Amino acid sequence: MGTLAAKPLVRTVSAQLTERVRARIVSGAYAPGAALPQDVLAAEFGVSKIPVREALLQLRAEGLVEIFAHRGFQVRAVSEAEAHEIFRLRLALEPQAIARGAQLAGQLERHSAEAAARELHEALEHGRLEEAGDLNGAFHLALVVPARQKLTAEVVQRLLTLAQRYVRLHLQPSGRISRARREHEALLAAWMAGDAAQAGELARVHVQATYEDLLRVFGTDAEA
């Protein structure tokens, strides 16, 4: 927590704490099931327990933190059941949203999507898997074009946030990073060309492949 605590709090205290604790959860720095003592976090960041509690309650609303009687706040555990639900919802919503995004995107949105892809692939090439979930989510969300599909983007973003820890699990076995890059490049090319049907289909295939790879980690399959 030391390096994060050293950064200045430039927004509201609770908002900045929310961002920092969220980043540590999705990167794996705070492991699934880890305790999040309010007094420890308050001392680390040099703030009172009030904004810490506000941040943890926000992360609970996002589905990343749980609270238990007599034990306090803990990082939510990853589970096979949750993976099924997250990825089935992504498959139901994301391909169509990305297809629509390909039709709606203007020049600014296309530049943003290209930049998000570059940042993600650079992190993967250098083995920075702790950043992969967040950057992967940013790339997928850019394809939705949030400014033009606001409500859809809010729902998809929530799913992408919940999926981040699972994406990191999916990327760990050998060969998956290079495959993910190929899939992203093909998806981005179709999307940049405004080919909604192809972009939607490539998004579906990509999310499905990620889902199936991930479930092998749990020793099951997508039909379970």
Number of C-alpha atoms within 10 A of each C-alpha: 13 8 6 15 15 11 11 10 14 8 9 10 18 19 16 18 25 20 13 16 23 24 18 16 22 26 20 18 14 18 17 18 14 15 17 20 15 18 13 12 19 17 12 14 19 11 15 14 16 12 19 26 20 16 22 25 18 17 20 17 11 14 15 23 23 19 16 8 6 6 10 12 21 21 24 19 13 16 11 15 10 14 21 19 12 18 24 16 14 23 18 11 17 28 25 20 24 27 24 23 28 27 17 17 22 13 9 8 21 20 14 16 24 18 14 21 21 15 17 24 22 13 16 21 12 8 13 13 21 20 20 25 25 22 21 26 22 20 21 22 23 24 31 29 25 19 13 14 14 12 11 16 21 13 14 22 19 14 21 24 21 22 22 23 23 25 23 21 16 20 21 14 11 8 9 14 19 14 13 17 16 13 18 20 16 16 24 23 15 19 27 23 13 19 16 22 18 19 28 23 16 22 28 21 16 21 18 17 16 18 23 18 21 25 20 12 15 12 9 13 14 16 6 8
